[in-house]
Structures are given as structure tokens and as C-alpha cells.
Amino acid sequence: MTASPSTVGLSSEARNLHWLLSNLVEEVPGILSVAVVSSDGLLLLSSDDSRNTEARDARSARRTGPRGSAADLATVVSGIGSLTVGASKLMDFGPVKHTMVSMDEGSLFVMSISDGSLLGVHGSADCDMSVVAYHMALFVGRAGHVLTPELRSELRQSLETESTGSRR
């Protein structure tokens, strides 16, 4: 596995999470973007926009997602997660496992990760929802146990370094 510029200098666990996320986007038809959000609403990991170019070009006549920004997807995922947790507490039905929002032009999937983080996937209108949900569950199963406080901190720092580096 060759490291992309965003994974250079990261721990093997962080590189593995990037790899899992890239595989999710590449292997599942209809996925446009993905974000992993911490329990406090901060973006930890997102799909690489360059990997989504073909999907976006194919739908150029229509809107392709949350304004093209991983931060926008993370904001939506965090908000939906917070809303559903509140609803769960009000209804006393236990923890939220997953949420799906179906729209005319696409779908949004949000799945809980064991540490309180959330996996959010924006899919095209023609994606197979059951296939997306299955692969999300695989990602959560593989990634959930490694999202330690140390790894979350490392991922946040790498995103901050990337964003300050791109502003220069």
C-alpha cells in the first residue's frame, strides 16, 4: 500500500482507517462521499474528493452532495446523530444503531460506531441501500475497536495540519 500525502507520517492504525474508508468509497457503487465524525461532532476522517470525481462528473447536471465539502457532510451527520440520540432518549428505546434519510436525488446513511463516533455516507439516488448498509456495518466492525482517544486525536491533528497547509 502506498501512502497518499494525507497519510504520510500517520500511525499504522490511522493509515489502515484511511485505507478502509477509501475501499468503502471505491468498492460500493453509488457512494459519493463518506465522513467519520467524533462523538463531539468533529470531523475525523473523510473520503478523498479526487476519488469521487467520476461519480460527480456523471451527475454534473444535478447537485452531487453537501456543497462539496467533507466538513458540510460532517455537520449534517453530527446533527442527525444528535437529533436521533435525543429522540431515542425521549422514547426510551435504547441506543440508536443507524439512520437513513432518503431524498429525491440521493440518500444519507448514518451509523453509530462503538465509541460514540458516527459513520456518515452520502449515496446517489440509484445506490442499493442494502449494499451500502452492509458495507457500512463491515467498516464499523473493522474500525470501531481501533478508534481510541489517541487515534481520534491523531486524526484530528492530521486534518488540522492538512487544512492549515492548504491555506498557505
C-alpha positions in Angstrom: 0.0 0.0 0.0 1.4 3.4 -1.0 0.7 6.3 1.3 -1.2 9.2 -0.1 0.1 12.7 1.0 -2.6 12.8 3.7 -1.4 9.6 5.3 2.4 10.3 5.4 3.6 10.3 9.0 0.5 8.7 10.4 0.4 5.6 12.6 -0.4 2.3 11.0 -3.8 2.4 12.6 -4.6 5.8 11.1 -3.3 4.6 7.7 -5.5 1.5 8.0 -8.6 3.6 8.7 -7.8 5.7 5.6 -7.4 2.6 3.6 -10.7 1.1 4.9 -12.5 4.4 4.1 -11.0 4.5 0.6 -12.1 0.9 -0.1 -15.6 1.7 1.1 -15.9 4.5 -1.5 -14.2 2.6 -4.3 -15.9 -0.7 -3.9 -19.5 0.3 -3.2 -21.3 1.7 -6.3 -23.3 4.9 -5.6 -21.3 6.2 -2.7 -20.5 9.9 -3.3 -18.8 10.9 0.0 -18.1 9.5 3.4 -17.3 11.1 6.8 -16.4 9.8 10.2 -17.4 12.2 12.9 -16.3 12.0 16.6 -18.9 11.9 19.4 -18.4 15.6 19.9 -19.1 16.4 16.3 -15.6 16.9 14.9 -14.6 15.5 11.5 -12.1 12.7 12.0 -11.8 11.2 8.5 -13.4 11.8 5.1 -13.3 10.4 1.7 -10.8 11.9 -0.7 -12.6 14.2 -3.2 -10.3 13.0 -6.0 -11.7 9.5 -5.7 -15.2 10.8 -6.2 -14.5 12.8 -9.4 -16.1 10.2 -11.7 -19.2 9.9 -9.6 -19.6 13.7 -9.5 -18.9 14.1 -13.2 -21.6 11.6 -14.1 -24.1 13.7 -12.1 -22.9 17.1 -13.2 -26.3 18.2 -14.3 -27.6 17.8 -10.7 -26.3 18.6 -7.3 -23.9 16.0 -6.0 -24.0 16.4 -2.3 -23.2 18.6 0.7 -21.7 21.5 -1.2 -18.6 19.5 -2.0 -17.1 19.8 1.5 -16.4 17.0 3.9 -17.0 19.5 6.7 -20.5 20.0 5.5 -21.2 16.3 5.4 -19.7 16.0 8.9 -22.0 18.8 10.1 -25.1 17.1 8.8 -24.1 13.7 10.1 -23.4 15.2 13.6 -26.7 17.0 13.6 -28.7 13.9 12.6 -26.8 11.8 15.2 -27.6 14.3 17.9 -31.3 14.5 16.9 -31.7 10.7 16.8 -30.0 10.3 20.2 -32.4 12.8 21.7 -35.3 11.0 20.1 -34.1 7.7 21.5 -33.8 9.1 25.0 -37.3 10.7 24.8 -38.8 7.4 23.6 -36.7 5.2 25.9 -35.9 2.8 23.1 -32.2 2.3 23.7 -29.2 3.5 21.7 -29.5 4.4 18.0 -27.9 1.9 15.6 -28.4 3.6 12.3 -30.4 6.2 10.5 -31.3 6.5 6.8 -32.7 9.6 5.0 -34.0 9.1 1.5 -34.3 12.1 -0.8 -35.2 12.5 -4.4 -31.6 13.0 -5.5 -29.8 10.7 -3.1 -29.6 9.1 0.4 -27.9 9.8 3.6 -26.9 6.9 5.9 -25.6 7.4 9.5 -24.3 4.5 11.6 -23.1 4.5 15.1 -19.6 3.4 15.9 -18.9 1.7 19.3 -17.0 4.7 20.8 -19.9 7.2 20.1 -18.4 8.3 16.7 -20.6 8.2 13.6 -20.1 7.0 10.1 -22.0 9.0 7.5 -22.4 8.1 3.9 -23.9 10.2 1.1 -25.2 8.0 -1.7 -26.6 8.6 -5.1 -30.3 8.2 -5.9 -29.6 4.9 -7.6 -27.4 3.3 -4.9 -28.6 0.0 -3.5 -29.3 0.9 0.1 -28.9 -2.6 1.5 -25.5 -2.9 -0.1 -24.4 0.4 1.3 -25.7 -0.5 4.8 -23.9 -3.9 4.7 -20.6 -2.3 3.8 -21.0 0.4 6.4 -21.6 -2.3 9.0 -18.4 -4.0 7.8 -16.5 -0.7 8.2 -17.9 -0.1 11.7 -17.0 -3.7 12.7 -13.4 -3.3 11.4 -12.8 0.3 12.5 -14.8 0.7 15.7 -12.4 -1.1 18.0 -9.4 0.9 16.9 -10.9 4.4 17.4 -9.1 5.0 20.7 -8.8 8.5 22.2 -5.2 8.6 21.0 -6.1 7.7 17.4 -9.0 10.2 17.4 -6.5 12.9 18.5 -4.1 11.9 15.8 -6.8 12.0 13.1 -7.9 15.5 14.2 -4.4 16.8 14.2 -3.7 15.4 10.7 -6.9 17.2 9.4 -5.9 20.4 11.1 -2.4 20.1 9.5 -3.9 19.5 6.1 -6.3 22.4 6.3 -3.6 24.9 7.5 -1.2 23.6 4.8 -3.8 24.1 2.1 -4.4 27.7 3.2 -0.8 28.7 2.6 
